[in-house]
Amino acid sequence: MDAHEKLIVTSLSKHATEAPSDDDLLAAVHHRLQRRRTGRTIGAAVLACAVVATAITATHSITSELRTDPEVARPGAPDAGWRWESYKTVQVQVPVDWTQYVSGPAPCTAIQSGSSPAKPVIGRFNGWLGPSSYVCEDAVIPADQRLQYLWFNDVQVPGIKQYDAGWTEETRLVAGVKISVLTQDDALRRRILDSARPIITTDYYSCPPTDSGPRGSGLDSNDTISSASICEYWQNTLVAGSILNGAPAAKLAQHLATSPAGAPAEWSKGCSQPDQRIFVVTLHGRTESYPVRITMAYCYADHTFPTDDGNTQRRTGYETLDLIRQGPHKQHQPSDLFDPAGPLTPSPR
């Protein structure tokens, strides 16, 4: 382990004792840092989370039971000024200007730094991160560095916690997924949490909560593509859903249709990638839709990503993946952050 990795790992420690056991993030950190050493220069992320004096009041467990009525089978359009975010088996509405995405533990990976105020965070504590290596010991970071957030799957227990400066965090369990909202606005907090719905069949973006495998029968390269639904999965569970419209969707379709045909390449010897993911991209044409499966793994020896439209296997490049990995599919992770992360008050010892 080099000095950068030690700084990253030691800067984040235990946030709660009930953290679930998942894959070890340390292997992913080694892999990500190695990729960046060979691809581009990156500063080490040093997050020195401070302990904030706070009175934490845990309340009764708040659990939303699974509803099976038809109205939640697939939710309708979000309210004006809001959008849907989905994760595993749950979907929830957030304000449209909440556009900063983080993959990591709350709150240490949601830190405001620099002179410009950062946007509120949509956080996902994804399974590949490995909570034994990346968890946060602090309930909340200092008020001058604090950001509003919605966090999926963090280790907070259901209930309400009061912090200093008028901040409140509420956690609910919906369809087996914990959802935490931290704000100074009680009405906003309740509005977000009350919108949460189980994913019964598909989310708003037509993504089922589990990846059911190949679904396509071939891509018609002559069709006019108007939109593309993007469903991201890790170990067959939904990470996030989104949609591309207009020219970006048409450009993505062109990339997928013109990539060279061929079976996936061999993996590089000794390469390991715990965060390998599947994207199911459904291209919507004039009268037909075309699902295409894309494997995001950086271990392929030829540095391409295999695609399968149900008829033809192809190998596509980083340019295609960049079109897909936008919004919820391009989350900052602890090892992605650049120096400086911003000065924080050291924790008392």
Buried (B, 14 or more C-beta within 10 A) or exposed (E): EEEBBEBBBEBBBBBBEEBEEBBBBBBBBBBBBEBBEEEEEBEBBBBBBBBBEBEEEEEEEBEBEEBEEEEBBBBEEBEEEBBBBBBBBBBBBBBEEBBBBBBBBBBBBBBBEEEEEBBBBBBBBBBBBBBBBBBBBBBBBBEEBBBBBBBBBBBBEBBBBEBEEEBBBBBBBBBEBBBBBBBBBEEBBEBBBEBBBBBBEBBBBBBBBBBEEEBBEEBBEEBEBBBBBBBBBBBEBBBBBBBBEEEBBBBBBBBBBEBEEEEBBEBEEEEEBBBBBBBBBBBBBEEEBBBBBBBBBBBBEEEBBBBBBBEBBBBBBEEBBEBBBEBBBBBBBBBBBEEEBBEBBEEEE
